[in-house]
Amino acid sequence: MKDFSIIFMGTPEFAVEIVKKLHSEGITIKAVVTAPDKPAGRGQKMHQSAVKEFAIENNLPILQPTNLKDANFVEELQSLDADLFVVVAFRMLPEVIWSMPRCGTINLHASLLPNYRGAAPINWALMNGEKETGVTTFFIEKEIDTGKIIEQSKVTIGENEDIGSLYERLMKLGAQVMLSTVHKIIQGNVEAISQGDFDLTYVKQAPKIFKPDCKINFNNTVQEVHNFCRGLSPYPAAWCSLVNTTKDETKTFKIFSTRKSTISPVNNKLTSNEDGILIPCADFYLIVKEIQPEGKRKMNFKEFLAGNSVEDLIIKE
């Protein structure tokens, strides 16, 4: 369809890869909708979203509504008369918006729906020790992440893979799947599947993650703790409180790269070997490769051990 056009809605880097792919493949983008600029960093300078930066570089019209129900914004969208809205990592849309285009509004979600509906699907897939995940394109409906599925594509998750690498892989996969989905819609070749056709008895959720949720429970098995840490690395980062028994002080430590060991703990204290810092779990030690002490930068375990004795540290529950 020669005159087919879309409006793209998204904010972070993850969305940039998708809009970049659609733009490079010749899909007509009438406008980009993204978050308003906001102050960030120590200087509180106004910060533009990653999607806005892409739009500026490629001379795409930009809309930055503070209220998605604002009459002027709704009217402007209607006047653009796009055939399809494409949404990636954006806000929840009101029905007046997602029901507007004649071909509907589609979303890309970084999980194999109906599993891991919610704000943090990549984190939770890793934290729960999944062996595979993927991306899903679907039509937006009233309830979040519940619309009819258009396409899915799977990837295998590595034993030690963390958010950093999985995010990158799903971002690139998502761009391919979204392009394929848009072409299917253009060609009128979509066979969407209702999520109600799946067994929803044991569906796993992916709620937003807050700092208290990132505290490590070392009473769990080493496999569970390893999954938890890699599911939060590098951001927002798993953390724990450790007591220095010599100095009688407690500090917070962020834990990044980890591995499992088959060494059984002898007490509640930390130790170390040539592989890293060893923290006792319910069954075996967790090997910590990267750590960030409170008030200091992230460092590898050798740097940390050069100036610290882990034998003085115990876990504070």
Backbone hydrogen bonds, N-H to C=O, Kabsch-Sander energy under -0.5 kcal/mol:
donor,donor_aa,acceptor,acceptor_aa,energy
4,F,1,M,-1.4
6,I,28,T,-2.7
7,I,84,L,-1.8
8,F,31,A,-2.1
9,M,86,V,-3.1
10,G,33,V,-2.1
11,T,88,V,-0.6
11,T,89,A,-0.9
15,A,12,P,-0.9
16,V,12,P,-1.1
17,E,13,E,-1.4
18,I,14,F,-0.7
19,V,15,A,-2.4
20,K,16,V,-2.8
21,K,17,E,-1.5
22,L,18,I,-2.3
23,H,19,V,-2.5
24,S,20,K,-2.5
25,E,21,K,-1.4
26,G,23,H,-1.4
27,I,22,L,-2.3
28,T,4,F,-0.7
29,I,27,I,-0.5
30,K,6,I,-2.7
30,K,28,T,-0.7
31,A,6,I,-0.6
32,V,61,P,-2.7
33,V,8,F,-3.3
34,T,32,V,-0.5
34,T,63,L,-2.4
38,K,47,H,-1.8
40,A,45,K,-2.1
44,Q,41,G,-1.1
45,K,40,A,-1.0
47,H,38,K,-2.8
50,A,11,T,-0.6
51,V,11,T,-1.9
53,E,49,S,-2.1
54,F,50,A,-1.8
55,A,51,V,-2.4
56,I,52,K,-2.6
57,E,53,E,-2.1
58,N,54,F,-1.5
59,N,56,I,-1.4
60,L,55,A,-2.8
63,L,32,V,-2.9
70,D,67,N,-1.6
74,V,70,D,-2.6
75,E,71,A,-2.4
76,E,72,N,-2.1
77,L,73,F,-2.4
78,Q,74,V,-2.2
79,S,75,E,-2.1
80,L,76,E,-1.2
80,L,77,L,-0.5
81,D,77,L,-0.8
81,D,78,Q,-0.8
83,D,5,S,-1.4
84,L,5,S,-1.3
85,F,104,G,-1.7
86,V,7,I,-2.8
87,V,106,I,-3.0
88,V,9,M,-2.8
89,A,108,L,-0.5
97,I,94,P,-1.6
98,W,94,P,-2.0
99,S,95,E,-2.1
100,M,97,I,-1.8
103,C,83,D,-2.4
104,G,101,P,-1.4
106,I,85,F,-2.7
107,N,138,F,-2.7
108,L,87,V,-1.6
109,H,107,N,-0.5
109,H,136,T,-2.9
111,S,109,H,-1.7
113,L,111,S,-1.2
115,N,112,L,-1.6
116,Y,204,K,-3.2
117,R,114,P,-0.6
117,R,204,K,-0.8
120,A,206,A,-2.3
124,W,120,A,-2.2
125,A,121,P,-1.9
126,L,122,I,-1.7
127,M,123,N,-2.8
128,N,124,W,-2.1
129,G,126,L,-1.8
130,E,125,A,-2.6
133,T,155,V,-2.2
135,V,153,S,-2.0
136,T,109,H,-2.5
137,T,151,E,-2.6
138,F,107,N,-1.9
139,F,148,K,-2.2
140,I,105,T,-3.1
146,T,143,E,-1.4
149,I,193,I,-3.1
150,I,137,T,-3.3
151,E,137,T,-1.1
153,S,135,V,-1.8
155,V,133,T,-2.6
157,I,131,K,-3.1
161,E,158,G,-1.0
163,I,230,R,-1.5
163,I,233,S,-1.2
164,G,233,S,-1.1
166,L,162,D,-2.2
167,Y,163,I,-2.9
168,E,164,G,-1.3
169,R,165,S,-2.1
170,L,166,L,-2.7
171,M,167,Y,-2.1
172,K,168,E,-1.9
173,L,169,R,-2.3
174,G,170,L,-2.9
175,A,171,M,-1.5
176,Q,172,K,-1.5
177,V,173,L,-2.5
178,M,174,G,-2.7
179,L,175,A,-2.0
180,S,176,Q,-2.2
181,T,177,V,-2.4
182,V,178,M,-2.7
183,H,179,L,-2.2
184,K,180,S,-2.1
185,I,181,T,-2.1
186,I,182,V,-2.5
187,Q,183,H,-2.2
188,G,185,I,-0.8
189,N,184,K,-3.4
193,I,149,I,-2.7
195,Q,146,T,-0.5
197,D,194,S,-1.8
198,F,195,Q,-1.4
200,L,198,F,-0.9
203,V,200,L,-1.0
206,A,117,R,-2.8
213,D,210,F,-1.2
214,C,210,F,-0.6
214,C,211,K,-1.8
215,K,212,P,-1.2
216,I,239,W,-2.8
218,F,216,I,-0.7
220,N,217,N,-1.6
225,V,221,T,-2.4
226,H,222,V,-2.7
227,N,223,Q,-2.4
228,F,224,E,-2.1
229,C,225,V,-2.6
230,R,226,H,-2.4
231,G,227,N,-1.8
232,L,229,C,-1.2
233,S,230,R,-0.6
237,A,232,L,-2.5
238,A,255,I,-0.8
239,W,214,C,-2.2
240,C,253,F,-2.1
241,S,316,K,-0.5
242,L,251,K,-2.7
243,V,314,I,-3.0
244,N,242,L,-0.5
244,N,249,E,-3.4
245,T,243,V,-0.9
245,T,312,D,-2.9
248,D,244,N,-1.8
249,E,244,N,-1.2
251,K,242,L,-2.3
253,F,240,C,-2.9
254,K,292,Q,-2.5
255,I,238,A,-2.8
256,F,290,E,-2.2
259,R,287,I,-2.4
261,S,285,Y,-1.2
264,S,262,T,-0.5
270,L,310,V,-0.6
270,L,313,L,-2.0
271,T,278,L,-2.1
273,N,276,G,-2.1
276,G,273,N,-0.7
277,I,288,V,-2.1
278,L,271,T,-3.2
279,I,277,I,-0.6
279,I,286,L,-2.5
281,C,284,F,-1.4
282,A,220,N,-2.7
285,Y,263,I,-2.3
286,L,279,I,-3.2
287,I,259,R,-2.9
288,V,277,I,-3.1
288,V,286,L,-0.6
289,K,257,S,-3.2
289,K,287,I,-0.6
290,E,257,S,-1.4
291,I,299,M,-2.7
292,Q,254,K,-2.3
294,E,252,T,-1.4
296,K,293,P,-2.3
299,M,291,I,-2.7
301,F,289,K,-2.2
304,F,300,N,-1.9
305,L,301,F,-2.7
306,A,302,K,-1.4
307,G,303,E,-0.6
307,G,304,F,-1.2
308,N,304,F,-0.7
310,V,308,N,-0.7
312,D,309,S,-1.2
313,L,310,V,-2.0
314,I,243,V,-1.9
315,I,268,N,-0.9
316,K,241,S,-2.8
317,E,315,I,-0.6
